[in-house]
C-alpha cells in the first residue's frame, strides 16, 4: 500500500523494471473527458434539440454510445472519487461533497487509495489531469501529484472551481496567480480556455509515448458565464429570458443562452482536441471517452426548457435516473465500430478496470468495477455483467440509497421509504411497485444492506450542513 516507505519504493522499482522490460510506445493513449453537471438530454446524440453539440454528435457517429452508463454519485466529489478508484460510494473514502461528513471536515482521497493514474503509471503511462480535481480539499495527501498524476493544472477544491475567472489556480502543487483576473467582476481570462490550452500542451508534449489525460471541465456547472461572442448563435433564437441572480455565483443574466453557449464552447473544444490528435498522427491509437459527473442542475423540472434529464425523473442530488444516468460516448478508430450503441449497464467505478485492461495491467486493489472494454469493442458476448450497482447519498435530502439489478431498481429514501421500479417498463420511475412485488423488493433490499462498508465519517443518519 502507499502509506509506508517500503511500499512506495517497491512501486517505483516496479515501474522502472516494467518500463525497462516492456516496449510501451504502442500502448493506446487514453483521454477521459468529464463535463460538470451536464444532463443526459443536453447532447444531440441523446435527443437534445436546443443546444448545438456537433462534435459530440460526430463522436457518436464515429464510435459507440452507452445508453445505460451511470455516474459514481449524484454530486461532484464522490462521483469523481468513484471514477478514480474503481469503488462505489458504499466502499469509497469520499462519499459526499465537502463538509457533509460527520465531523464537518472535508474528506479527500487517502494515501492508501489506488487511483487509475497510479495503475497506468505501472504500465508506463505519463499521466495528467487538467481541470477540476475536487479530491484534495485539505491540500495534503489527496492532491493529484500524490495520487499518481505527473501533471496537474486546475482546482483542488470545489469552491474555487465554482468560478470561471479565478484569481489563482494550481499547476502541480504550486498556486499560481492569474494576473488580471477579477472573480467578482468576471474580468480577465475565462479559465475554460486555459484548460483547453493546457490539455493540448499535455497531448503534444507526450505524443511520442503512451499518456493518460483526465480532462475534467467545469462546464456547465454554476456559475453560468461565458464571453458574449460565444452566445451570438443563441441570441438569434429569441428564447424566453430566464433571468439569473448574482451572488456567490457570478452568473450572466440570460440563463438559457449562457448555459447553451457554455456547452457549445466545450463541444467545439472537443473537436479541437480530436483535430490535434489527428495532426499528431496519434488519433488511431487514442481512446477518448466523454461523459458527465452527475445529473444537471440548471434545468427546472417544473418548467423544463432544455429537457436536460431526457425521459428520466430527477436531477442532480437525486438517485432517480435523472441524477445518475449519464451521456456516454467513446471513440477509438479501427477498434470501436462506428455508429454503434450498447445497453451494457456500466458505472464510473468501471473505468479503472477498463483502463487497466486497455493498458495491459490488472488492478492492484480490491474494487467494485468491471471492465467495459468488451462492450466498447462490440464484443458483448465476452462482457461480464454486474450483479448489481449501488449508490448512497446523504446531503440535505438524505440519507438515500439505490440499487439497480438489470431492469429493476430499488430506491430507499430514508425519510419516506422504499420505492421499487421496473426501468424497462417505466423509465420515468412513476409507478412504485413496492407493494406489488414484495419478494423482489426484499431481494434488492438485502443487496442494498450488504453493499456498504461502515465509515465513521459517513453514517446513514440525517446530517446537517456544517459551515466553515
Backbone torsions as a table, in degrees:
resi	resn	phi	psi	omega
1	UNK	NA	169.7	-172.2
2	UNK	-81.1	-9.2	-167.9
3	UNK	-92.9	23.1	171.4
4	UNK	-146.5	154.9	-172.1
5	UNK	-63.3	-41.4	-179.3
6	UNK	-61.0	-43.9	-179.9
7	UNK	-62.7	-42.4	178.5
8	UNK	-61.4	-41.5	179.1
9	UNK	-62.5	-42.4	-178.9
10	UNK	-66.0	-38.1	177.9
11	UNK	-62.9	-46.1	179.2
12	UNK	-61.6	-43.7	179.7
13	UNK	-61.8	-41.7	179.5
14	UNK	-62.2	-41.4	178.9
15	UNK	-62.3	-43.5	-179.7
16	UNK	-63.3	-45.4	-179.8
17	UNK	-65.1	-39.4	179.6
18	UNK	-62.8	-45.9	-178.5
19	UNK	-65.1	-34.2	-178.3
20	UNK	-72.7	-32.5	-173.3
21	UNK	-98.9	-8.6	-172.1
22	UNK	-126.8	134.4	174.0
23	UNK	-82.1	109.7	-173.8
24	UNK	-101.1	-4.8	-169.4
25	UNK	-63.1	-24.6	-178.1
26	UNK	-93.5	-0.7	177.4
27	UNK	-66.2	138.9	-175.7
28	UNK	-67.5	143.0	171.1
29	UNK	-72.9	152.9	179.0
30	UNK	-129.3	123.5	173.9
31	UNK	-119.8	121.1	177.8
32	UNK	-111.7	114.4	-177.6
33	UNK	-105.5	124.7	-176.7
34	UNK	-120.4	121.3	170.3
35	UNK	-83.9	165.3	-175.4
36	UNK	-119.9	109.8	179.8
37	UNK	69.3	30.3	175.5
38	UNK	-88.1	130.1	-177.8
39	UNK	-81.2	159.3	179.1
40	UNK	-55.8	-38.9	-175.5
41	UNK	-92.9	8.2	-178.9
42	UNK	-80.7	-10.7	-175.9
43	UNK	-109.5	149.0	-177.6
44	UNK	-61.2	-38.0	-175.4
45	UNK	-69.6	-11.7	173.2
46	UNK	-106.3	15.2	175.4
47	UNK	101.6	-1.8	177.1
48	UNK	-63.6	135.5	-175.5
49	UNK	-126.6	10.1	179.0
50	UNK	-110.5	-34.3	-176.7
51	UNK	-99.4	131.7	179.0
52	UNK	-75.7	118.4	175.7
53	UNK	-133.5	57.0	-175.6
54	UNK	-63.1	-33.9	-178.9
55	UNK	-69.2	-42.3	177.4
56	UNK	-68.3	-37.6	176.9
57	UNK	-64.8	-35.0	176.8
58	UNK	-68.4	-37.2	175.0
59	UNK	-58.6	-40.7	178.7
60	UNK	-63.0	-37.7	177.7
61	UNK	-69.5	-32.7	-176.8
62	UNK	-89.0	-13.4	-172.0
63	UNK	-140.0	-140.3	-175.5
64	UNK	-124.5	139.8	174.5
65	UNK	-107.3	128.9	171.0
66	UNK	-93.8	125.7	-178.1
67	UNK	-91.5	-13.3	-179.7
68	UNK	-130.8	60.4	176.5
69	UNK	-106.7	134.7	-173.0
70	UNK	-119.3	145.9	177.2
71	UNK	-75.3	169.4	178.8
72	UNK	-75.1	-26.3	179.1
73	UNK	-158.9	-177.8	178.8
74	UNK	-101.2	7.0	170.1
75	UNK	-138.2	169.6	-166.0
76	UNK	-61.4	-59.9	-169.4
77	UNK	-56.5	-59.3	-178.9
78	UNK	-64.3	-29.3	177.1
79	UNK	-64.1	-43.4	-179.8
80	UNK	-70.2	-34.3	176.1
81	UNK	-63.4	-41.4	177.8
82	UNK	-62.5	-43.0	178.9
83	UNK	-59.9	-42.5	-175.1
84	UNK	-77.2	-31.8	-170.5
85	UNK	-108.8	-11.6	-178.6
86	UNK	76.1	19.1	-177.7
87	UNK	-122.8	138.7	176.8
88	UNK	-78.8	175.0	-172.1
89	UNK	-69.6	-9.5	173.7
90	UNK	-79.5	-15.6	179.9
91	UNK	-117.0	-17.8	-168.0
92	UNK	-70.5	155.9	173.9
93	UNK	-83.9	-9.2	174.6
94	UNK	-127.4	109.8	-175.3
95	UNK	-117.0	-10.0	177.5
96	UNK	-142.0	171.5	173.1
97	UNK	-72.8	167.2	-176.2
98	UNK	-52.5	142.6	175.1
99	UNK	69.5	10.6	169.3
100	UNK	-99.4	21.5	174.8
101	UNK	-87.0	167.8	178.7
102	UNK	-63.3	-35.2	-178.6
103	UNK	-85.5	-18.6	-174.3
104	UNK	87.3	-3.8	178.7
105	UNK	-90.2	134.1	-178.8
106	UNK	-57.4	140.2	176.4
107	UNK	-97.7	131.7	178.2
108	UNK	-118.1	172.5	168.6
109	UNK	-61.4	146.1	-175.5
110	UNK	-99.8	162.2	177.6
111	UNK	-56.4	-34.5	-177.9
112	UNK	-81.0	-9.8	174.9
113	UNK	-66.9	136.4	178.6
114	UNK	-108.6	115.1	-176.0
115	UNK	-92.6	164.8	176.8
116	UNK	-61.4	-31.0	177.5
117	UNK	-65.1	-40.8	178.0
118	UNK	-66.2	-38.8	178.4
119	UNK	-63.4	-43.1	-177.4
120	UNK	-71.9	-28.2	175.5
121	UNK	-64.2	-31.7	175.7
122	UNK	-62.7	-26.0	-179.7
123	UNK	-93.5	9.9	175.6
124	UNK	88.1	16.7	-177.4
125	UNK	-86.5	145.5	163.2
126	UNK	-84.4	136.5	-172.1
127	UNK	-123.7	137.0	-179.9
128	UNK	-146.5	146.7	171.1
129	UNK	-126.6	133.6	173.7
130	UNK	-125.9	127.5	177.3
131	UNK	118.9	-137.9	-173.2
132	UNK	-93.4	117.2	176.0
133	UNK	-90.9	-61.7	173.3
134	UNK	70.5	14.9	-179.8
135	UNK	-125.1	19.5	179.8
136	UNK	-134.3	43.6	-176.3
137	UNK	-55.8	-35.3	-176.6
138	UNK	-88.2	-1.5	178.7
139	UNK	55.2	40.4	179.0
140	UNK	-125.2	-119.3	-173.8
141	UNK	-69.3	-16.8	-176.7
142	UNK	-83.7	-6.7	-175.2
143	UNK	-70.1	153.6	-172.2
144	UNK	-55.7	-41.1	-176.8
145	UNK	-68.5	-12.9	174.2
146	UNK	-104.2	6.2	179.2
147	UNK	-124.0	27.7	171.2
148	UNK	100.0	0.2	-178.0
149	UNK	-96.4	129.3	177.1
150	UNK	-73.0	-31.6	-175.4
151	UNK	-137.9	141.0	177.6
152	UNK	-142.9	132.9	170.3
153	UNK	-138.9	116.1	179.1
154	UNK	154.3	-144.4	-172.7
155	UNK	-111.8	125.7	171.1
156	UNK	-78.4	-34.5	-171.5
157	UNK	-106.6	154.9	-179.6
158	UNK	-69.4	-46.7	-171.2
159	UNK	-63.9	-39.8	178.0
160	UNK	-67.2	-27.6	179.2
161	UNK	-74.7	-4.4	178.3
162	UNK	-74.8	-13.6	-171.2
163	UNK	-117.6	141.4	-177.5
164	UNK	-97.0	-5.7	173.7
165	UNK	-124.1	59.6	-176.5
166	UNK	-68.2	152.7	179.1
167	UNK	-91.2	-15.6	175.8
168	UNK	-139.9	156.6	177.5
169	UNK	-153.9	148.6	178.3
170	UNK	-87.5	137.0	163.6
171	UNK	-121.0	112.9	-166.1
172	UNK	54.5	-125.9	-179.0
173	UNK	-102.8	15.8	179.0
174	UNK	-100.6	128.1	177.2
175	UNK	-87.3	113.8	-176.6
176	UNK	-99.5	144.9	173.3
177	UNK	-90.8	129.2	176.9
178	UNK	-91.7	99.6	-175.3
179	UNK	-59.3	131.7	177.0
180	UNK	89.3	-8.3	-179.9
181	UNK	-81.9	136.0	-179.6
182	UNK	-132.4	101.3	-173.2
183	UNK	-59.7	-48.9	-173.7
184	UNK	-66.3	-32.0	-178.1
185	UNK	-104.4	6.3	176.4
186	UNK	53.6	52.9	178.8
187	UNK	-119.0	149.9	178.9
188	UNK	109.6	-143.5	-176.9
189	UNK	-101.8	124.6	175.3
190	UNK	-64.2	125.5	-170.0
191	UNK	-64.3	-25.4	-179.0
192	UNK	-58.1	-41.5	-178.4
193	UNK	-65.5	-34.1	177.8
194	UNK	-69.1	-37.3	176.8
195	UNK	-60.3	-43.2	-179.7
196	UNK	-64.7	-43.6	178.7
197	UNK	-58.1	-46.5	-178.5
198	UNK	-68.6	-36.0	177.4
199	UNK	-64.2	-44.5	178.6
200	UNK	-63.8	-38.4	177.2
201	UNK	-63.1	-43.1	-179.6
202	UNK	-62.4	-42.7	178.9
203	UNK	-61.2	-47.5	-178.3
204	UNK	-66.0	-42.2	-177.9
205	UNK	-64.4	-25.8	-175.1
206	UNK	-116.0	20.0	-172.9
207	UNK	-70.4	-15.9	-178.5
208	UNK	-95.1	2.3	179.9
209	UNK	-143.3	162.2	-179.4
210	UNK	-66.9	137.0	179.7
211	UNK	-136.4	156.1	171.8
212	UNK	-121.4	119.7	176.7
213	UNK	-115.6	121.0	173.7
214	UNK	-101.5	104.3	-175.7
215	UNK	-103.2	98.0	-171.7
216	UNK	-103.1	83.4	178.9
217	UNK	-62.0	154.0	173.3
218	UNK	-97.0	-7.1	175.2
219	UNK	-74.4	137.3	0.1
220	UNK	-106.3	38.2	177.9
221	UNK	-58.8	144.9	169.2
222	UNK	-53.2	137.8	15.1
223	UNK	-84.9	159.1	179.8
224	UNK	-100.2	105.9	178.5
225	UNK	-158.8	141.5	-179.8
226	UNK	-158.9	147.9	178.1
227	UNK	-54.6	148.0	-172.6
228	UNK	-58.0	-35.5	-176.4
229	UNK	-63.9	-24.4	178.6
230	UNK	-72.2	-19.4	-174.0
231	UNK	-89.9	-12.7	-170.9
232	UNK	-53.4	-43.2	-179.5
233	UNK	-61.4	-27.1	-176.5
234	UNK	-90.4	-23.4	174.2
235	UNK	-61.9	-29.9	-179.3
236	UNK	-70.1	-13.1	-177.2
237	UNK	-77.5	-18.1	-178.2
238	UNK	55.6	44.8	177.8
239	UNK	-72.2	155.9	174.3
240	UNK	-64.5	147.9	-178.2
241	UNK	-81.3	122.1	164.9
242	UNK	-103.5	103.0	-173.0
243	UNK	-78.5	123.8	-178.1
244	UNK	-92.2	149.8	178.7
245	UNK	-93.7	154.7	175.6
246	UNK	-104.0	136.5	177.2
247	UNK	-167.1	-128.6	173.7
248	UNK	-56.7	-43.7	174.7
249	UNK	-85.9	122.7	-176.7
250	UNK	-89.1	67.2	-173.3
251	UNK	-71.0	145.2	165.1
252	UNK	-69.3	157.1	-171.6
253	UNK	-68.8	-42.5	-172.9
254	UNK	-88.8	96.3	-172.7
255	UNK	-61.7	-52.5	-176.1
256	UNK	-58.9	-47.9	-178.1
257	UNK	-64.3	-42.9	-177.8
258	UNK	-66.8	-44.6	-179.9
259	UNK	-59.3	-48.9	-179.0
260	UNK	-62.9	-41.7	-178.4
261	UNK	-65.6	-35.9	178.3
262	UNK	-65.0	-45.7	179.6
263	UNK	-63.3	-41.4	179.8
264	UNK	-66.7	-34.2	176.2
265	UNK	-63.6	-44.6	177.0
266	UNK	-60.2	-42.1	179.5
267	UNK	-60.3	-44.6	178.4
268	UNK	-59.2	-38.1	-177.0
269	UNK	-73.9	-27.3	173.1
270	UNK	-66.0	-37.9	174.9
271	UNK	-63.2	-40.0	179.2
272	UNK	-63.9	-39.7	179.0
273	UNK	-64.5	-43.5	178.4
274	UNK	-64.0	-38.2	178.3
275	UNK	-65.1	-38.0	178.3
276	UNK	-62.4	-43.9	177.9
277	UNK	-60.4	-40.9	178.5
278	UNK	-64.6	-44.6	-179.9
279	UNK	-60.8	-34.3	-179.5
280	UNK	-83.4	-7.0	179.7
281	UNK	73.8	25.4	-177.6
282	UNK	-121.1	9.8	-177.4
283	UNK	-64.8	-36.8	-179.2
284	UNK	-68.3	-18.6	-178.3
285	UNK	-110.2	27.6	-178.0
286	UNK	-132.1	124.1	172.8
287	UNK	-90.7	123.7	176.2
288	UNK	-114.8	129.5	175.5
289	UNK	-121.0	136.2	176.2
290	UNK	-125.8	135.5	173.4
291	UNK	-158.8	-169.4	179.5
292	UNK	-129.0	155.9	-171.7
293	UNK	-80.0	-23.2	178.5
294	UNK	-172.2	179.6	-177.9
295	UNK	-65.5	168.3	-176.8
296	UNK	-70.1	159.6	174.5
297	UNK	-118.6	-25.5	-170.8
298	UNK	-73.0	-50.3	-171.5
299	UNK	-67.2	135.3	-178.2
300	UNK	-84.5	124.9	-177.6
301	UNK	-66.7	-29.7	-179.1
302	UNK	-85.6	-5.1	178.2
303	UNK	-156.3	66.0	-172.5
304	UNK	-66.1	139.4	175.9
305	UNK	-113.6	-51.9	-179.3
306	UNK	-88.4	-13.3	-172.5
307	UNK	55.4	49.7	-173.0
308	UNK	-62.0	-28.2	-179.9
309	UNK	-95.6	9.3	178.0
310	UNK	60.6	-130.3	-179.1
311	UNK	-88.4	5.9	-170.4
312	UNK	-94.9	159.1	175.6
313	UNK	-89.3	141.0	172.0
314	UNK	89.4	177.9	-177.3
315	UNK	-154.5	-160.7	177.3
316	UNK	-51.5	138.0	-178.7
317	UNK	78.6	8.9	170.9
318	UNK	-111.8	151.3	171.8
319	UNK	-99.8	11.1	167.4
320	UNK	-73.3	168.9	-172.8
321	UNK	-56.0	-35.8	-179.5
322	UNK	-63.8	-19.8	179.1
323	UNK	-91.7	-20.1	-173.1
324	UNK	-131.9	-14.6	177.4
325	UNK	-86.1	125.9	-167.0
326	UNK	-114.8	150.2	166.7
327	UNK	-63.8	140.1	-178.7
328	UNK	-149.2	127.1	175.8
329	UNK	-144.5	144.1	-179.8
330	UNK	-138.7	142.9	175.3
331	UNK	-129.7	143.8	175.9
332	UNK	-160.4	91.4	-173.3
333	UNK	-51.5	136.0	178.1
334	UNK	70.3	-0.9	175.4
335	UNK	-114.4	-49.4	177.9
336	UNK	-94.0	127.3	-179.9
337	UNK	-69.1	134.0	-176.8
338	UNK	-69.6	149.0	174.1
339	UNK	65.4	31.8	-177.3
340	UNK	-109.4	163.1	175.3
341	UNK	-132.9	156.8	176.6
342	UNK	-137.9	136.7	174.8
343	UNK	-102.6	18.9	174.6
344	UNK	-58.9	134.2	-179.2
345	UNK	-85.0	112.0	-176.1
346	UNK	-134.4	167.1	-177.0
347	UNK	-149.0	171.1	-176.6
348	UNK	-55.8	-35.2	-177.8
349	UNK	-71.0	-3.0	175.4
350	UNK	-87.2	-11.1	-175.8
351	UNK	-67.9	-42.2	-178.0
352	UNK	-58.2	-52.1	178.3
353	UNK	-66.1	-28.4	175.9
354	UNK	-65.5	-48.0	178.8
355	UNK	-62.0	-39.2	177.9
356	UNK	-62.0	-43.1	179.9
357	UNK	-66.0	-39.2	176.7
358	UNK	-60.2	-39.5	-176.1
359	UNK	-84.9	-10.7	178.1
360	UNK	84.7	26.6	175.6
361	UNK	-127.7	166.6	177.5
362	UNK	-109.5	145.6	177.3
363	UNK	-57.3	142.6	-178.0
364	UNK	-95.8	-15.0	-177.3
365	UNK	-109.5	161.8	174.0
366	UNK	-76.5	124.8	-173.7
367	UNK	-131.9	171.0	175.5
368	UNK	-97.8	-12.2	-171.6
369	UNK	-79.7	158.0	174.4
370	UNK	-129.3	131.7	179.6
371	UNK	-59.4	132.7	174.4
372	UNK	-102.6	18.1	178.9
373	UNK	-57.0	-42.7	177.9
374	UNK	-56.5	-39.8	178.9
375	UNK	-69.4	-34.5	174.5
376	UNK	-59.9	-39.7	-174.6
377	UNK	-89.3	4.5	178.6
378	UNK	78.4	15.8	-179.3
379	UNK	-100.8	62.5	-174.8
380	UNK	-61.5	-28.3	-179.4
381	UNK	-69.5	-15.1	178.5
382	UNK	-105.5	3.3	-175.4
383	UNK	-82.3	123.6	171.8
384	UNK	-75.3	148.5	-177.8
385	UNK	-115.1	151.7	174.2
386	UNK	-73.6	142.6	168.7
387	UNK	-66.3	-38.0	177.6
388	UNK	-168.3	162.8	171.2
389	UNK	-112.7	148.4	-176.0
390	UNK	-135.5	141.7	172.4
391	UNK	-137.8	151.2	166.0
392	UNK	-138.1	150.5	-176.0
393	UNK	-153.9	134.2	-173.5
394	UNK	-145.5	70.3	171.1
395	UNK	-110.9	-140.1	-170.0
396	UNK	-56.9	-40.4	-177.3
397	UNK	-93.5	4.6	-176.0
398	UNK	-86.1	-177.8	-2.4
399	UNK	-73.2	153.5	173.7
400	UNK	-148.0	152.7	178.8
401	UNK	-138.6	160.9	175.4
402	UNK	-150.0	146.6	174.6
403	UNK	-133.3	136.2	172.7
404	UNK	-119.0	130.1	173.4
405	UNK	-133.0	106.1	-176.1
406	UNK	56.9	-118.9	-178.4
407	UNK	-91.7	-2.4	-177.4
408	UNK	-97.2	142.8	179.0
409	UNK	-139.0	131.1	175.5
410	UNK	-113.4	125.5	175.6
411	UNK	-113.7	128.5	178.3
412	UNK	-117.9	98.8	172.9
413	UNK	-94.0	108.0	-167.5
414	UNK	-57.6	-29.1	-179.1
415	UNK	-78.1	-16.6	-175.6
416	UNK	-130.2	-16.8	173.9
417	UNK	115.5	-170.0	-173.6
418	UNK	-88.7	139.9	177.9
419	UNK	-131.0	126.6	-178.4
420	UNK	-114.9	130.4	-178.2
421	UNK	-132.0	148.4	169.2
422	UNK	-104.9	105.9	-172.6
423	UNK	-68.8	-25.2	178.6
424	UNK	-67.8	-38.1	-177.3
425	UNK	-97.0	-16.7	-171.8
426	UNK	-146.2	72.2	-175.5
427	UNK	-65.9	-23.0	179.8
428	UNK	-86.6	3.8	178.5
429	UNK	49.7	53.4	-178.3
430	UNK	-99.2	-26.1	-172.2
431	UNK	-113.6	103.2	179.1
432	UNK	-73.6	115.7	-176.1
433	UNK	-100.5	18.8	-175.1
434	UNK	-58.8	-41.1	-179.0
435	UNK	-78.3	-29.1	-176.4
436	UNK	-76.7	-32.8	-176.7
437	UNK	-126.5	68.0	-176.7
438	UNK	-63.1	-32.9	-179.7
439	UNK	-68.1	-43.6	176.9
440	UNK	-63.4	-40.6	178.3
441	UNK	-58.8	-47.3	-178.2
442	UNK	-66.9	-35.7	176.8
443	UNK	-60.9	-47.3	-179.2
444	UNK	-72.2	-32.6	177.8
445	UNK	-64.8	-37.0	176.4
446	UNK	-64.7	-42.6	175.2
447	UNK	-57.5	-45.8	-178.6
448	UNK	-61.1	-45.7	-176.4
449	UNK	-66.5	-29.6	-176.9
450	UNK	-96.5	0.7	-172.9
451	UNK	-81.9	-21.8	-169.6
452	UNK	-107.5	152.9	170.7
453	UNK	-105.4	129.2	-179.4
454	UNK	-60.8	141.5	180.0
455	UNK	-138.3	128.5	-175.8
456	UNK	-61.4	-26.5	179.7
457	UNK	-84.6	-14.8	-173.9
458	UNK	-130.7	58.0	175.4
459	UNK	-71.4	148.6	179.4
460	UNK	-87.1	65.7	175.1
461	UNK	-130.5	157.9	-178.8
462	UNK	-59.4	131.7	-179.1
463	UNK	-123.8	155.7	175.0
464	UNK	-112.4	143.2	179.7
465	UNK	-64.5	130.7	-178.6
466	UNK	-104.2	111.1	179.8
467	UNK	-75.9	157.2	177.1
468	UNK	-65.6	NA	NA
